[in-house]
Amino acid sequence: MNKKDVGRQLKHFRQIAGLTQEALAEKVNIHEKQISRIESGLHFPTFDNFIKILNALNIEMKDFKSDKTLKFSKTKEKLMQIINASEEKDLKLYLSIIQDIQKYVKD
């Protein structure tokens, strides 16, 4: 995986999380310009920073694709943005609603 692939994917996950480069930089305690350089494919993050970024974006290594195509539907991206911006009480409500809908759809 090259620097551009790493940067593109990190940017994609950051956007899904609804974070700016500045907000992500604050979460992982590095300079905003470093996030920009990583996302632009100019630099690889250090291993420690890479792990911090994954944690801040709430993703795991297995979520990080090694292929060149990351394709998420617009609907899935919008749902992820809503989820990431929601509080725990709202998430419980959303989950309950979705589970109820699934019960009726399966029947």
C-alpha positions, -999 to 999 in steps of 0.1 A, spaced: 0 0 0 15 34 -10 13 68 7 -16 80 -15 -37 49 -7 -31 53 30 -39 90 29 -70 86 8 -85 60 31 -77 80 62 -93 110 47 -124 90 38 -128 76 73 -122 110 88 -149 125 67 -173 97 76 -165 104 113 -175 140 107 -141 153 118 -121 181 104 -83 177 100 -79 200 129 -103 180 151 -85 148 142 -51 163 149 -63 174 183 -75 139 191 -42 123 182 -21 151 195 -2 159 163 -1 191 141 -30 196 116 -4 200 89 8 165 95 -27 152 90 -29 172 58 5 157 46 -7 122 54 -40 126 36 -23 142 6 0 111 3 31 131 10 40 112 42 32 79 60 21 83 96 44 68 121 31 35 134 22 51 168 3 79 151 -14 55 127 -28 35 156 -38 67 173 -56 79 141 -74 45 138 -85 47 174 -97 83 170 -117 74 139 -131 43 157 -118 19 130 -97 -12 132 -69 -25 110 -93 -50 94 -115 -20 83 -85 -5 65 -85 -18 30 -54 -28 11 -71 -24 -23 -74 8 -42 -111 11 -41 -132 21 -11 -167 22 -22 -194 31 3 -228 40 -9 -240 75 -2 -267 61 21 -241 42 42 -219 73 44 -248 95 55 -258 69 81 -222 67 94 -221 105 97 -254 105 117 -242 77 139 -208 93 146 -225 126 155 -251 110 178 -251 106 216 -254 72 232 -291 76 241 -299 84 205 -279 55 192 -299 31 215 -331 45 200 -318 42 164 -308 6 171 -342 -2 185 -360 13 155 -338 -5 130 -342 -38 149 -380 -34 148 -380 -26 111 -359 -57 105 -384 -79 123 -412 -67 100 -392 -69 68 -381 -105 75 -417 -116 81 
